[in-house]
Amino acid sequence: MSSSRVDAAVRPARPEDAAAVAELTAAYDLRWCGVSDTAAEDILDDWRGVDLDRDTWLWELDGRVAAFGIVFVRHERLHSDGYVHPDLLGRGFGSAILERMEARARELGFERIGTATLVADEAGARLLESRGYRDVRHFFRMAIDLDAPPPEPSWPAGLEPKPVEPEQLRAFHVSKEEAFASEWGHTPTPFEAFVARAVEGPRADLSLWTAVWDGDQIAGTLIAAPELGGGWVASIGVREPWRRRGLGLALLRRSFGQFWDRGERRVQLGVDAGNATGALRLYERAGMHVVWEAVVYEKELEP
C-alpha cells in the first residue's frame, strides 16, 4: 500500500469478477503468509447482500485486477476490506482504497471505520497508521493438519452431543448468542439474519453442526462447514455454567473426526488473540497451530 497517485481506472465489482478477486487475495496471502485457500465461491459468499455498485471498487492494470476494496454493513456494524496485488505496491492503490472506503462510511452515517491487515504486511500497517488508524486487536488463523484419525472426544458427565435439527435452530441460536455475548466486538445477530446467512448459505451443512445438551438445555454449540480448501470451524461456544469442564475440547475433536471421515485433512478456525476465555490455549491443546496473524485497525472519521 502507498499514498502515491493511481494511474488506473476504477469501477464497481461484478459477480463475474469473483474469480479474479480470489486470485488477487491469493497473491496477497501467498506474499505475506505463504499459504492461500480463497476460492471464487468464498468471494461470492462474502458478497451476498452487498450493494456491489456502491460498496465495491476494483482497479485493473495490465489485464489483471490490481486492487480491490469493499465495505458492507452487517447487523448495524460497518466492515471494510482491501487488497493490493503485491507486484503493484507503491502505486497509490492502498490510499485510493482507503479514501473510497472512508468516504462511503461517512455517506452511510458511520463515525468510525475499521479494517485489517496481516502482521507481515508492514507497509500496509505503516499506511494505515499514517492515515490515523490505530491498532485495536489481533486475530490468529489456526489450523490442524490431520495425518491420522483424531482422538475420540471425551464428554463431561451428563452431557450429550447431537446433530442440530431444524426445529432446534432457535434454541441453538439463543445459546450461541449467550456464549459469545462478552466477546470483543460482538453484535447480537437477529435470528432471521442468522438463518439467512449461516443456515441457508451455499456452504451450510447442518450435519457438521453440534449442539451439546444437558437435559433440555444447550450447554455448547459448534458450527462448521467445508470451506477454504478444507474444514472450517466457524464458531465454537460454551455457555458460562458449563465452562472449564473440557466441553470445548470435546466439541473440537468431534468436529475434527467428522472432517476426517469426509476426507478433509486440514481444519482451520479464527480466534481473537486477546480472548479472555482461554480459547487460544484450548486450540493449542487440540493440536492446532497459528498460520497467520492479522491486526484490526480503527479510525475515527471526521464529518
C-alpha positions in Angstrom: 0.0 0.0 0.0 1.1 3.5 -0.8 0.0 7.1 -0.8 1.1 7.9 -4.3 -1.3 8.7 -7.2 -3.1 5.9 -9.0 -2.9 5.6 -12.8 -5.7 3.1 -13.4 -9.4 3.3 -13.9 -11.7 2.2 -11.1 -15.2 0.5 -11.4 -17.6 -1.5 -9.2 -17.0 -5.2 -9.0 -19.4 -7.6 -10.7 -20.2 -11.2 -9.8 -18.2 -12.4 -12.8 -15.1 -10.7 -11.2 -15.2 -13.1 -8.2 -12.5 -15.5 -9.7 -10.2 -12.6 -10.5 -10.6 -11.1 -7.0 -9.9 -14.5 -5.5 -6.7 -14.6 -7.5 -5.8 -11.2 -6.1 -6.4 -12.2 -2.5 -4.5 -15.4 -3.1 -1.5 -13.4 -4.4 -1.7 -11.2 -1.3 -1.9 -14.2 1.1 0.9 -16.1 -0.6 3.2 -13.0 -0.4 2.6 -12.3 3.3 1.8 -15.6 4.9 2.9 -18.3 2.4 -0.5 -20.0 2.1 -3.8 -19.3 0.3 -7.1 -21.1 0.3 -9.5 -18.5 -1.0 -11.8 -19.6 -3.9 -14.3 -17.7 -6.1 -17.1 -19.3 -4.1 -15.8 -17.8 -0.9 -15.7 -14.3 -2.5 -19.3 -14.7 -3.8 -20.4 -15.8 -0.4 -18.8 -12.7 1.1 -20.6 -10.6 -1.5 -24.1 -11.9 -0.6 -26.3 -8.9 0.3 -23.6 -6.3 -0.7 -24.5 -3.4 -3.0 -21.7 -4.1 -5.5 -22.4 -0.9 -7.4 -22.0 1.4 -4.4 -19.8 -0.5 -2.0 -17.0 -2.1 -4.0 -14.1 -0.7 -6.0 -12.0 -2.6 -8.5 -8.9 -1.4 -10.3 -7.5 -3.2 -13.3 -4.0 -2.7 -14.7 -2.2 -4.7 -17.5 -5.1 -7.0 -17.9 -5.5 -8.1 -14.2 -7.1 -6.9 -11.1 -4.6 -4.7 -9.3 -6.6 -3.7 -6.3 -10.0 -4.2 -4.7 -11.9 -2.6 -1.8 -15.3 -3.3 -0.2 -17.5 -2.0 2.6 -20.6 -3.6 3.9 -23.0 -3.2 6.9 -23.9 -6.3 8.8 -26.0 -6.2 12.0 -25.5 -2.4 12.2 -21.7 -2.7 12.1 -19.6 -1.4 9.2 -17.0 -3.8 7.8 -14.3 -2.9 5.3 -11.5 -4.8 3.5 -9.0 -4.0 0.8 -6.2 -5.8 -1.2 -3.4 -4.6 -3.4 -1.5 -7.1 -5.7 2.0 -7.5 -4.2 3.5 -6.9 -7.6 1.9 -3.4 -7.7 2.9 -1.8 -4.4 3.9 1.8 -4.3 1.5 3.0 -7.0 -1.1 4.5 -4.7 -3.7 1.8 -4.7 -3.8 1.4 -0.9 -4.5 5.1 -0.3 -7.1 5.0 -3.1 -8.9 2.1 -1.5 -8.9 3.8 2.0 -10.2 7.1 0.6 -13.2 5.5 -1.1 -14.0 3.3 1.9 -13.8 6.2 4.3 -16.0 8.4 2.0 -18.6 5.7 1.7 -18.6 5.1 5.5 -19.4 8.8 6.0 -22.2 8.6 3.4 -23.7 5.7 5.4 -23.5 7.8 8.6 -20.7 6.0 10.4 -18.3 7.9 12.7 -15.7 5.1 12.8 -14.2 2.7 10.3 -12.2 -0.5 10.9 -10.1 -2.6 8.6 -7.4 -5.2 9.0 -4.1 -6.2 7.6 -1.7 -9.1 8.1 1.1 -8.5 10.6 3.6 -9.5 8.0 2.4 -6.6 5.7 4.4 -3.9 7.4 3.9 -1.4 4.5 0.1 -1.8 4.9 0.4 -1.2 8.6 2.5 1.9 8.1 0.0 3.3 5.6 -2.9 2.8 8.0 -1.1 4.4 10.9 -0.1 7.3 8.6 -3.8 7.9 7.9 -4.8 8.0 11.6 -5.7 4.3 12.1 -4.8 2.7 15.4 -4.1 -0.9 16.3 -7.0 -2.2 18.4 -7.0 -6.0 18.2 -5.1 -9.0 16.9 -6.5 -12.2 15.5 -5.0 -15.6 14.6 -5.9 -18.1 11.9 -5.2 -21.5 13.4 -5.0 -24.9 11.7 -4.5 -28.6 12.4 -3.2 -31.0 9.7 -4.6 -34.4 10.3 -2.3 -37.3 9.4 -4.4 -39.9 11.5 -7.9 -40.1 12.9 -8.1 -37.6 15.8 -8.7 -38.7 19.4 -12.3 -39.6 20.3 -14.0 -36.8 22.2 -14.4 -37.2 26.0 -17.7 -35.7 27.0 -18.3 -34.3 30.5 -20.7 -36.5 32.6 -24.4 -35.8 31.8 -23.8 -34.0 28.6 -24.9 -35.4 25.2 -23.8 -34.2 21.8 -26.3 -34.3 19.0 -26.7 -33.0 15.4 -28.8 -29.9 15.1 -32.3 -30.4 13.8 -34.2 -27.6 12.0 -36.8 -27.3 14.8 -33.9 -26.7 17.3 -32.4 -23.7 15.5 -34.0 -21.0 17.6 -32.7 -22.6 20.8 -29.3 -23.2 19.2 -29.2 -19.5 18.2 -30.1 -18.3 21.7 -27.4 -20.5 23.3 -24.8 -19.4 20.8 -25.5 -15.7 21.3 -25.3 -16.2 25.1 -21.9 -17.9 24.8 -20.5 -15.0 22.7 -22.2 -12.1 24.5 -19.0 -10.9 26.2 -16.7 -11.4 23.1 -14.9 -8.3 21.9 -16.8 -6.5 19.1 -19.8 -8.9 19.4 -23.0 -7.6 18.0 -26.2 -9.7 18.5 -27.4 -11.3 15.3 -31.2 -11.4 14.9 -32.5 -15.0 14.4 -33.8 -14.3 10.9 -30.3 -12.9 9.8 -28.6 -15.9 11.4 -30.8 -18.3 9.4 -30.3 -16.4 6.2 -26.5 -16.4 6.4 -25.5 -19.4 8.5 -28.3 -21.9 7.7 -29.3 -21.0 4.2 -25.8 -20.0 2.9 -24.3 -22.0 0.0 -21.8 -23.8 2.3 -24.2 -24.6 5.1 -24.3 -28.2 6.3 -26.3 -28.9 9.5 -24.8 -32.4 9.7 -21.5 -30.7 10.7 -23.1 -28.6 13.5 -23.2 -29.8 17.1 -25.4 -29.0 20.0 -24.4 -30.4 23.4 -27.4 -31.0 25.6 -27.7 -31.0 29.4 -31.2 -32.3 29.8 -33.4 -29.8 28.0 -30.7 -27.0 27.9 -28.0 -26.5 25.3 -24.6 -26.2 27.0 -22.4 -25.7 24.0 -22.6 -25.2 20.2 -20.3 -25.6 17.2 -20.9 -24.5 13.6 -18.6 -26.0 10.9 -18.6 -26.2 7.1 -16.4 -27.4 4.2 -14.7 -24.1 3.3 -11.4 -22.5 2.5 -10.0 -25.7 1.0 -10.7 -28.0 3.9 -12.8 -27.9 7.1 -13.7 -24.6 8.7 -15.0 -24.2 12.3 -17.0 -21.0 12.1 -17.8 -20.8 15.8 -17.5 -22.8 19.0 -19.2 -21.6 22.1 -19.7 -22.9 25.6 -22.2 -21.2 28.0 -20.8 -20.0 31.3 -22.3 -22.6 33.6 -20.6 -25.4 31.6 -17.2 -23.9 31.1 -13.9 -25.3 32.4 -15.1 -28.9 32.1 -13.5 -30.0 28.8 -16.5 -29.4 26.7 -14.7 -27.1 24.2 -12.0 -29.7 23.5 -14.6 -32.4 23.1 -16.5 -30.3 20.6 -13.4 -29.6 18.6 -12.4 -33.3 18.5 -15.9 -34.3 17.3 -15.6 -31.8 14.5 -12.1 -33.0 13.6 -13.4 -36.5 13.4 -16.3 -35.5 11.2 -14.0 -33.8 8.7 -11.6 -36.7 8.8 -14.4 -39.1 7.8 -15.2 -36.8 4.9 -11.6 -36.9 3.7 -10.6 -33.4 4.8 -7.1 -33.3 6.3 -6.8 -29.6 7.3 -9.2 -27.9 9.7 -9.0 -24.2 10.4 -10.6 -21.5 12.6 -10.1 -17.9 13.6 -9.6 -16.7 17.1 -9.2 -13.4 18.9 -5.7 -13.3 20.3 -7.0 -11.5 23.3 -9.8 -13.9 24.0 -10.4 -13.9 27.8 -11.9 -17.4 27.9 -8.7 -19.2 27.1 -9.7 -20.2 23.6 -6.2 -19.9 22.3 -4.8 -22.3 24.9 -7.7 -24.7 24.1 -6.9 -24.8 20.4 -3.3 -25.4 21.1 -4.1 -28.3 23.4 -6.2 -29.7 20.5 -3.1 -29.7 18.3 -3.7 -26.5 16.3 -1.0 -24.0 15.4 -1.0 -20.4 14.2 -1.0 -20.0 10.4 -1.0 -16.2 10.3 -1.8 -13.2 12.4 -3.9 -10.2 11.5 -4.3 -6.8 13.1 -7.6 -4.9 13.2 -7.2 -1.1 12.9 -9.8 1.6 13.6 -10.1 5.2 12.8 -12.5 8.0 14.0 -13.9 9.7 10.9 -14.2 13.5 10.7 -17.5 14.8 9.2 
